[in-house]
């Protein structure tokens, strides 16, 4: 009986120690290793790949959205990533995904190279903005090919977007409780959108 109790105690201690503390990184990727698990594919509309220590998402067709996701499945999470437009028009969008259930159900937090931002979701394949009916503009988002630090917080039913240290949006939505994290890029009326991501950190709130 004493041995059984000892094993149970050790197991419980191990489980407690494995739980990440607040602020602790759960997943980190600087995209220097091409086998870190992100999607790599190409076709006539878009391609995604590792390129010179960054992750590139290149769209060749107008009015197209491309995204990629990565394990683990998480509930509450803070996602931080460096992102920049490397080519194409400023009229684009790019950002992060949280709580990706499948390709028809997830949250997204995005900015554009012409200083717009938005927080929204896909639910059953239908896209909806949560902070406003349209993307909002904010001059704190540097335009052009500037590099940005995007911070998305998905905590409970609250979704927050911070860009370059400025909080831009905070909304509430109860639909999705957990899911994968990801990256997302979109084009509008002009094609050839080239966005690069680097230094992704997913941490516990």
ChimeraX attribute file (.defattr): number of C-alpha atoms within 10 A of each C-alpha:
attribute: neighborCount
match mode: 1-to-1
recipient: residues
	/A:1	5
	/A:2	6
	/A:3	8
	/A:4	8
	/A:5	10
	/A:6	11
	/A:7	11
	/A:8	11
	/A:9	12
	/A:10	11
	/A:11	12
	/A:12	11
	/A:13	11
	/A:14	11
	/A:15	10
	/A:16	10
	/A:17	10
	/A:18	8
	/A:19	11
	/A:20	13
	/A:21	12
	/A:22	10
	/A:23	12
	/A:24	14
	/A:25	16
	/A:26	17
	/A:27	15
	/A:28	15
	/A:29	17
	/A:30	16
	/A:31	22
	/A:32	15
	/A:33	13
	/A:34	16
	/A:35	10
	/A:36	13
	/A:37	12
	/A:38	19
	/A:39	17
	/A:40	15
	/A:41	10
	/A:42	13
	/A:43	9
	/A:44	8
	/A:45	14
	/A:46	18
	/A:47	17
	/A:48	22
	/A:49	18
	/A:50	20
	/A:51	15
	/A:52	11
	/A:53	15
	/A:54	21
	/A:55	25
	/A:56	24
	/A:57	28
	/A:58	25
	/A:59	27
	/A:60	18
	/A:61	18
	/A:62	16
	/A:63	13
	/A:64	16
	/A:65	16
	/A:66	17
	/A:67	17
	/A:68	19
	/A:69	21
	/A:70	17
	/A:71	13
	/A:72	11
	/A:73	14
	/A:74	18
	/A:75	17
	/A:76	21
	/A:77	24
	/A:78	22
	/A:79	26
	/A:80	22
	/A:81	22
	/A:82	20
	/A:83	26
	/A:84	21
	/A:85	25
	/A:86	17
	/A:87	14
	/A:88	20
	/A:89	20
	/A:90	18
	/A:91	18
	/A:92	28
	/A:93	24
	/A:94	31
	/A:95	31
	/A:96	26
	/A:97	27
	/A:98	30
	/A:99	25
	/A:100	26
	/A:101	17
	/A:102	14
	/A:103	13
	/A:104	13
	/A:105	18
	/A:106	26
	/A:107	27
	/A:108	27
	/A:109	27
	/A:110	24
	/A:111	26
	/A:112	26
	/A:113	25
	/A:114	19
	/A:115	20
	/A:116	21
	/A:117	24
	/A:118	24
	/A:119	28
	/A:120	22
	/A:121	24
	/A:122	17
	/A:123	17
	/A:124	11
	/A:125	12
	/A:126	9
	/A:127	15
	/A:128	16
	/A:129	16
	/A:130	20
	/A:131	18
	/A:132	13
	/A:133	10
	/A:134	13
	/A:135	18
	/A:136	15
	/A:137	15
	/A:138	14
	/A:139	9
	/A:140	14
	/A:141	21
	/A:142	17
	/A:143	17
	/A:144	18
	/A:145	17
	/A:146	12
	/A:147	18
	/A:148	21
	/A:149	19
	/A:150	23
	/A:151	24
	/A:152	27
	/A:153	22
	/A:154	25
	/A:155	17
	/A:156	15
	/A:157	13
	/A:158	13
	/A:159	24
	/A:160	18
	/A:161	26
	/A:162	17
	/A:163	22
	/A:164	15
	/A:165	12
	/A:166	13
	/A:167	13
	/A:168	19
	/A:169	19
	/A:170	15
	/A:171	15
	/A:172	14
	/A:173	14
	/A:174	8
	/A:175	13
	/A:176	18
	/A:177	18
	/A:178	19
	/A:179	23
	/A:180	20
	/A:181	27
	/A:182	21
	/A:183	24
	/A:184	19
	/A:185	25
	/A:186	25
	/A:187	26
	/A:188	17
	/A:189	11
	/A:190	16
	/A:191	20
	/A:192	18
	/A:193	27
	/A:194	24
	/A:195	27
	/A:196	23
	/A:197	25
	/A:198	19
	/A:199	17
	/A:200	20
	/A:201	18
	/A:202	22
	/A:203	20
	/A:204	21
	/A:205	16
